[in-house]
Amino acid sequence: MSSSGKSQRDLQSKNLPWVEKYRPQTLNDLISHQDILSTIQKFISEDRLPHLLFYGPPGTGKTSTILACAKQLYGEREFNSMVLELNASDDRGIDIVRGPILNFASTRTIFKKGFKLVILDEADAMTQDAQNALRRVIEKFTENTRFCLICNYLSKIIPALQSRCTRFRFGPLTPELMIPRLKYVIAEERVDITEDGMKAIVTLSSGDMRRALNILQSTYMAYEKVSEDTVYTCTGHPLRSDISSILDWMLNKDFTTAYKNIMQLKTLKGLALHDILMEVHTYVHRVDFPPSVRIHLLVKMADIEHRLASGTSEKIQLSSLIAAFQVARDMVVAEA
C-alpha cells in the first residue's frame, strides 16, 4: 500500500467515533458472554451454524458478535458478496423481504463453498407482515443461507420466527468486564481520568458498553480531565452532592424553602425532574426508613414518574414529590 493511502486510512480511523474505532474485529476481541461465544465458535468449527436470534439491551455486543463471526467465516475478501446486512434505517416492510432478501437468499454461490449470511439488525422494528413473509423464506432457503436476527425486545418477534432460530440472550455487561476494556481505550487515547470518573462512567452506562465509550469520548473532548463531576456535567445528570442537597431540603426544610431551593438548582444546572426522581429513588432504597414510610414514598414516586411520562407540568410534579417527602417525614416522627 502507498504511503498516501496508509496516511489517509490512519486519518479516517482517527476521526472515527471510539465505538467504531474500538469495535471488536474477531471473536477473541469480545469481552463478554463467553458461554455464548464458545457455543457459536463450536457451531462454526463444525460447520453447523443454525439460524440465530440475538436479543438483549443495547450496547451488549450483539451486532459485534455476528459481524466478528462473519469476518471469521468469510474473511475481508468474500465478506461483501456473502453477507447481506440490513438495519432498522433500511425499509423493512414486506417488499424488502420479497425483493432483496429473497433474491440474495435464493441465488447460489457457484465458486464458493458454504452458506450465505443475512443479518437483520433491530428485527423488532419489522412489520408483522414482513416477519410472516420472512418465515417462509428462512424455511425455503436453509440449504444455502443462514439468517441472524438481532433485537432488543424478544416479545416483538413473532413466535414462528423464534422457533426457527437458536436464541441467545445478551445481558448487560458487568463492571468487571467493562473496566479493563475502558482502561485499554483510555491508554490508547491517553485520557486523563480519575478513579471516581471511571466509576461514574460505569454507573451511568448501566452495562451498555457503547454508552460507556460515548460518555468517555464526549467528556474527554469537553474537559481536560475526566472526573466524576465532569462526567455528570457532560451527560446532564445530577451530581451526587446535588441529590444529597435535594434530599436534605425535602426532609429537613419547610415546603416553600425546599421548593424554592430545588427550582433554583434545576434552573442553574439545567436538570430534568425525571433524572432527579431516578437518582432520589436509589437513595430511598438506601436510607433506613420504616417499611410503611418507604412503601408510601415508592408508590408516590411511581405515580409522579407515570404522570411525567404523560407530559404533565414539571412544577406541579416537583410540588407533589416534595409533598410526598414531607408527609413521609411526619410519618417517621409519628412512628418514633
C-alpha positions as semicolon CSV with decimal commas, in nm:
position;residue;x (nm);y (nm);z (nm)
1;M;0,000;0,000;0,000
2;S;0,126;0,352;-0,084
3;S;0,219;0,589;0,198
4;S;-0,058;0,835;0,097
5;G;-0,320;0,555;0,114
6;K;-0,190;0,448;0,455
7;S;-0,195;0,803;0,594
8;Q;-0,549;0,851;0,461
9;R;-0,662;0,534;0,639
10;D;-0,493;0,649;0,962
11;L;-0,672;0,982;0,937
12;Q;-1,007;0,805;0,885
13;S;-0,954;0,589;1,194
14;K;-0,851;0,897;1,390
15;N;-1,177;1,072;1,302
16;L;-1,392;0,768;1,383
17;P;-1,608;0,767;1,697
18;W;-1,446;0,543;1,957
19;V;-1,738;0,297;1,949
20;E;-1,648;0,218;1,586
21;K;-1,272;0,260;1,621
22;Y;-1,258;0,002;1,903
23;R;-1,536;-0,229;1,780
24;P;-1,416;-0,591;1,821
25;Q;-1,300;-0,734;1,488
26;T;-1,269;-1,102;1,589
27;L;-1,450;-1,331;1,831
28;N;-1,141;-1,327;2,056
29;D;-1,168;-0,947;2,093
30;L;-1,514;-0,972;2,251
31;I;-1,507;-0,926;2,627
32;S;-1,832;-1,078;2,750
33;H;-2,078;-1,368;2,718
34;Q;-1,804;-1,632;2,690
35;D;-2,058;-1,916;2,707
36;I;-2,242;-1,778;2,400
37;L;-1,914;-1,720;2,214
38;S;-1,784;-2,071;2,283
39;T;-2,116;-2,220;2,158
40;I;-2,104;-2,014;1,836
41;Q;-1,734;-2,096;1,791
42;K;-1,827;-2,467;1,812
43;F;-2,105;-2,418;1,553
44;I;-1,857;-2,252;1,315
45;S;-1,578;-2,508;1,363
46;E;-1,820;-2,796;1,298
47;D;-1,976;-2,608;1,004
48;R;-2,322;-2,641;1,159
49;L;-2,427;-2,279;1,214
50;P;-2,806;-2,262;1,273
51;H;-3,030;-1,959;1,224
52;L;-2,956;-1,724;1,513
53;L;-3,163;-1,484;1,722
54;F;-2,968;-1,243;1,945
55;Y;-3,169;-1,034;2,190
56;G;-3,094;-0,810;2,488
57;P;-3,035;-0,445;2,583
58;P;-2,838;-0,213;2,352
59;G;-2,458;-0,195;2,368
60;T;-2,408;-0,551;2,491
61;G;-2,225;-0,688;2,183
62;K;-2,498;-0,846;1,967
63;T;-2,405;-0,683;1,634
64;S;-2,031;-0,701;1,710
65;T;-2,061;-1,076;1,774
66;I;-2,229;-1,162;1,444
67;L;-2,000;-0,928;1,243
68;A;-1,695;-1,094;1,405
69;C;-1,845;-1,436;1,314
70;A;-1,900;-1,324;0,955
71;K;-1,541;-1,196;0,926
72;Q;-1,412;-1,525;1,065
73;L;-1,627;-1,725;0,824
74;Y;-1,563;-1,531;0,504
75;G;-1,259;-1,307;0,558
76;E;-1,239;-0,949;0,430
77;R;-1,240;-1,050;0,063
78;E;-1,564;-1,252;0,050
79;F;-1,750;-1,056;0,322
80;N;-1,939;-0,820;0,086
81;S;-2,054;-1,091;-0,153
82;M;-2,158;-1,344;0,115
83;V;-2,319;-1,117;0,378
84;L;-2,635;-0,908;0,347
85;E;-2,673;-0,668;0,640
86;L;-2,997;-0,473;0,684
87;N;-3,057;-0,222;0,964
88;A;-3,368;-0,053;1,100
89;S;-3,273;0,251;0,893
90;D;-3,344;0,046;0,579
91;D;-3,703;-0,005;0,469
92;R;-3,809;-0,340;0,608
93;G;-4,166;-0,393;0,508
94;I;-4,291;-0,698;0,319
95;D;-4,144;-0,567;-0,012
96;I;-3,785;-0,583;0,114
97;V;-3,839;-0,947;0,223
98;R;-3,987;-1,041;-0,115
99;G;-3,724;-0,838;-0,302
100;P;-3,356;-0,803;-0,191
101;I;-3,370;-1,067;0,088
102;L;-3,538;-1,327;-0,134
103;N;-3,301;-1,254;-0,425
104;F;-2,994;-1,276;-0,203
105;A;-3,107;-1,596;-0,026
106;S;-3,220;-1,776;-0,342
107;T;-2,904;-1,723;-0,551
108;R;-2,645;-1,995;-0,501
109;T;-2,273;-1,936;-0,478
110;I;-2,106;-2,114;-0,773
111;F;-1,735;-2,096;-0,689
112;K;-1,754;-2,053;-0,312
113;K;-1,845;-2,330;-0,075
114;G;-2,060;-2,282;0,237
115;F;-2,364;-2,069;0,302
116;K;-2,452;-1,701;0,277
117;L;-2,544;-1,494;0,582
118;V;-2,832;-1,246;0,618
119;I;-2,805;-1,015;0,923
120;L;-3,127;-0,834;1,017
121;D;-3,031;-0,581;1,282
122;E;-3,310;-0,440;1,502
123;A;-3,551;-0,700;1,370
124;D;-3,814;-0,596;1,627
125;A;-3,878;-0,291;1,401
126;M;-4,000;-0,520;1,119
127;T;-4,371;-0,519;1,044
128;Q;-4,586;-0,821;1,129
129;D;-4,642;-0,895;0,759
130;A;-4,268;-0,880;0,685
131;Q;-4,197;-1,124;0,971
132;N;-4,460;-1,364;0,840
133;A;-4,312;-1,346;0,488
134;L;-3,962;-1,397;0,628
135;R;-4,073;-1,719;0,799
136;R;-4,124;-1,888;0,464
137;V;-3,800;-1,751;0,313
138;I;-3,598;-1,885;0,608
139;E;-3,755;-2,229;0,569
140;K;-3,717;-2,246;0,192
141;F;-3,352;-2,143;0,159
142;T;-3,196;-2,301;0,471
143;E;-2,973;-2,512;0,247
144;N;-2,760;-2,220;0,125
145;T;-2,845;-1,925;0,356
146;R;-2,836;-1,862;0,730
147;F;-3,026;-1,581;0,900
148;C;-2,928;-1,387;1,213
149;L;-3,199;-1,169;1,369
150;I;-3,092;-0,910;1,626
151;C;-3,340;-0,728;1,851
152;N;-3,383;-0,555;2,187
153;Y;-3,727;-0,695;2,266
154;L;-3,791;-1,064;2,209
155;S;-4,167;-1,017;2,256
156;K;-4,181;-0,816;1,930
157;I;-4,060;-1,113;1,725
158;I;-4,342;-1,350;1,621
159;P;-4,328;-1,699;1,784
160;A;-4,299;-1,867;1,440
161;L;-3,966;-1,688;1,376
162;Q;-3,842;-1,753;1,731
163;S;-3,896;-2,127;1,691
164;R;-3,686;-2,136;1,371
165;C;-3,381;-1,980;1,539
166;T;-3,137;-2,068;1,816
167;R;-3,186;-1,792;2,072
168;F;-2,911;-1,623;2,272
169;R;-2,973;-1,355;2,535
170;F;-2,704;-1,086;2,572
171;G;-2,735;-0,943;2,923
172;P;-2,591;-0,608;3,043
173;L;-2,213;-0,613;3,093
174;T;-2,073;-0,627;3,446
175;P;-1,831;-0,356;3,569
176;E;-1,558;-0,626;3,598
177;L;-1,582;-0,681;3,219
178;M;-1,621;-0,315;3,122
179;I;-1,336;-0,160;3,324
180;P;-1,046;-0,348;3,154
181;R;-1,180;-0,255;2,808
182;L;-1,228;0,109;2,913
183;K;-0,873;0,113;3,054
184;Y;-0,742;-0,015;2,719
185;V;-0,918;0,270;2,530
186;I;-0,800;0,523;2,791
187;A;-0,439;0,407;2,747
188;E;-0,466;0,417;2,365
189;E;-0,618;0,766;2,360
190;R;-0,407;0,897;2,654
191;V;-0,709;1,016;2,851
192;D;-0,650;1,187;3,187
193;I;-0,909;1,019;3,411
194;T;-0,964;0,988;3,785
195;E;-1,079;0,678;3,974
196;D;-1,419;0,832;4,057
197;G;-1,454;0,939;3,691
198;M;-1,420;0,575;3,585
199;K;-1,679;0,469;3,847
200;A;-1,919;0,740;3,726
201;I;-1,892;0,622;3,362
202;V;-1,957;0,259;3,461
203;T;-2,252;0,360;3,683
204;L;-2,416;0,583;3,421
205;S;-2,373;0,333;3,137
206;S;-2,570;0,058;3,322
207;G;-2,395;-0,228;3,143
208;D;-2,406;-0,063;2,798
209;M;-2,051;-0,063;2,654
210;R;-2,143;0,166;2,365
211;R;-2,284;0,423;2,605
212;A;-1,974;0,398;2,828
213;L;-1,742;0,475;2,534
214;N;-1,962;0,761;2,413
215;I;-1,966;0,918;2,761
216;L;-1,587;0,877;2,788
217;Q;-1,524;1,035;2,447
218;S;-1,764;1,328;2,491
219;T;-1,628;1,409;2,839
220;Y;-1,268;1,381;2,714
221;M;-1,345;1,622;2,428
222;A;-1,524;1,872;2,653
223;Y;-1,285;1,874;2,952
224;E;-0,912;1,826;3,007
225;K;-0,969;1,588;3,298
226;V;-1,235;1,316;3,316
227;S;-1,361;1,318;3,675
228;E;-1,691;1,235;3,844
229;D;-1,810;1,598;3,825
230;T;-1,717;1,644;3,456
231;V;-1,884;1,311;3,360
232;Y;-2,209;1,403;3,538
233;T;-2,198;1,758;3,397
234;C;-2,132;1,638;3,042
235;T;-2,419;1,387;3,047
236;G;-2,656;1,635;3,216
237;H;-2,702;1,401;3,512
238;P;-2,750;1,550;3,860
239;L;-2,435;1,529;4,076
240;R;-2,447;1,310;4,384
241;S;-2,384;1,618;4,600
242;D;-2,686;1,789;4,435
243;I;-2,909;1,488;4,508
244;S;-2,791;1,487;4,872
245;S;-2,882;1,858;4,896
246;I;-3,225;1,796;4,738
247;L;-3,299;1,514;4,985
248;D;-3,182;1,728;5,275
249;W;-3,413;2,013;5,171
250;M;-3,714;1,784;5,118
251;L;-3,673;1,610;5,455
252;N;-3,547;1,893;5,678
253;K;-3,675;2,225;5,540
254;D;-4,029;2,360;5,517
255;F;-4,219;2,315;5,188
256;T;-4,168;2,669;5,049
257;T;-3,791;2,674;5,116
258;A;-3,744;2,324;4,971
259;Y;-3,944;2,411;4,656
260;K;-3,758;2,740;4,602
261;N;-3,413;2,582;4,654
262;I;-3,481;2,286;4,421
263;M;-3,625;2,513;4,148
264;Q;-3,315;2,735;4,168
265;L;-3,086;2,429;4,143
266;K;-3,287;2,289;3,850
267;T;-3,263;2,619;3,661
268;L;-2,895;2,670;3,743
269;K;-2,785;2,318;3,642
270;G;-3,050;2,254;3,375
271;L;-3,170;1,935;3,546
272;A;-3,475;1,732;3,441
273;L;-3,713;1,624;3,716
274;H;-3,715;1,270;3,574
275;D;-3,337;1,240;3,630
276;I;-3,370;1,377;3,984
277;L;-3,651;1,128;4,051
278;M;-3,441;0,832;3,929
279;E;-3,146;0,932;4,150
280;V;-3,364;1,001;4,456
281;H;-3,524;0,657;4,404
282;T;-3,189;0,482;4,469
283;Y;-3,143;0,688;4,788
284;V;-3,491;0,589;4,914
285;H;-3,378;0,225;4,900
286;R;-3,053;0,306;5,081
287;V;-3,189;0,527;5,363
288;D;-3,316;0,334;5,665
289;F;-3,684;0,436;5,651
290;P;-3,953;0,236;5,836
291;P;-4,123;-0,008;5,588
292;S;-4,456;0,181;5,580
293;V;-4,278;0,511;5,501
294;R;-4,068;0,355;5,224
295;I;-4,379;0,196;5,067
296;H;-4,561;0,531;5,081
297;L;-4,268;0,709;4,911
298;L;-4,220;0,449;4,639
299;V;-4,591;0,447;4,548
300;K;-4,596;0,829;4,528
301;M;-4,275;0,839;4,321
302;A;-4,413;0,577;4,081
303;D;-4,724;0,794;4,030
304;I;-4,509;1,104;3,969
305;E;-4,293;0,918;3,713
306;H;-4,606;0,796;3,532
307;R;-4,751;1,148;3,524
308;L;-4,419;1,292;3,398
309;A;-4,415;1,036;3,116
310;S;-4,766;1,152;3,023
311;G;-4,629;1,505;2,970
312;T;-4,759;1,687;3,277
313;S;-4,613;2,007;3,428
314;E;-4,274;1,958;3,598
315;K;-4,352;2,231;3,855
316;I;-4,666;2,057;3,978
317;Q;-4,493;1,717;3,988
318;L;-4,200;1,867;4,183
319;S;-4,452;2,003;4,437
320;S;-4,601;1,653;4,457
321;L;-4,255;1,498;4,517
322;I;-4,171;1,744;4,796
323;A;-4,517;1,689;4,949
324;A;-4,461;1,309;4,949
325;F;-4,132;1,350;5,137
326;Q;-4,284;1,599;5,386
327;V;-4,565;1,351;5,460
328;A;-4,302;1,075;5,496
329;R;-4,113;1,293;5,745
330;D;-4,432;1,341;5,954
331;M;-4,495;0,963;5,940
332;V;-4,141;0,895;6,072
333;V;-4,194;1,143;6,357
334;A;-4,535;0,989;6,439
335;E;-4,390;0,636;6,443
336;A;-4,098;0,747;6,663
